[in-house]
Amino acid sequence: MNKVERIKKTRVPAVDPKLAKRLPPGQALTERFPILHEGDVPVYDLGKWNLKVFGEVDNEVVLTYDQIKKMPQTTINVDIHCVTRWSRFDNSFIGVKFSDFLKEIGVNPKSKFVMLHADHDYTANIALEDLLKEDVILAHTFEGEPLTEKHGWPLRLVVPHLYFWKSVKWIRGIEFIDENQPGFWEQNGFHINGDPFKEERFSGEDLPIPEDEWERKDFD
């Protein structure tokens, strides 16, 4: 049974009416940080790690971790929402705001869509306008400490206004593309956009039944 099918077969959390403006429909609030990902956790040598920006741009750029850490740093405090039905409030991340990142590297995108690439051939699509929002960052720090390996060290994207599968862990590539092509989970039954407050969980029919599988996962 694939992940979408498991989600269809599990219970819908009740949303506290007092939290309705902050907690998207069908989400369960947790104070823990569940660990969910596909494949093994990568092991990195930062001396060899890099992040590539390519595709429909004026010039391709390959950056080291040190170069990214020297860019202007931003702290955000945001709520995050996973498609598997958990939400966590007031998360502090530090990193480089995506709009600042583009300015620092001098890249002028020629398209309106992006394919995000991570290790283990993971991809996620996203619109450029979503990446340019003020609270979207390339994060290296969570709650005052470096990201743990299981949560995306050394660098992950944080896109708090979309379901958290769009906040790609272990990011290695940012590819500007002409059309909004589906990434890994989008090809496997998840919604092309992923807005939590619109419950854009799945492609095709609107499915009201969520997954509570995250309750049995590891936490950090």
Salt bridges, closest charged atoms under 4 A:
GLU5 OE2 - LYS8 NZ 2.91
ASP58 OD1 - LYS110 NZ 3.18
ASP79 OD2 - ARG22 NE 2.69
ASP90 OD1 - ARG22 NH2 2.67
ASP119 OD2 - ARG172 NH1 3.13
ASP130 OD1 - HIS161 NE2 2.77
GLU134 OE1 - LYS97 NZ 2.85
GLU143 OE2 - ARG88 NH1 3.64
GLU175 OE1 - HIS117 NE2 2.74
GLU186 OE2 - LYS166 NZ 2.73
GLU199 OE1 - ARG85 NH1 2.81
GLU199 OE1 - ARG201 NE 3.13
GLU200 OE1 - HIS191 ND1 3.95
GLU211 OE2 - ARG6 NE 3.97
ASP212 OD2 - ARG11 NE 2.97
GLU213 OE1 - ARG6 NE 2.99
GLU213 OE2 - LYS217 NZ 3.23
GLU215 OE2 - ARG11 NH2 2.90
ASP218 OD2 - LYS150 NZ 3.98
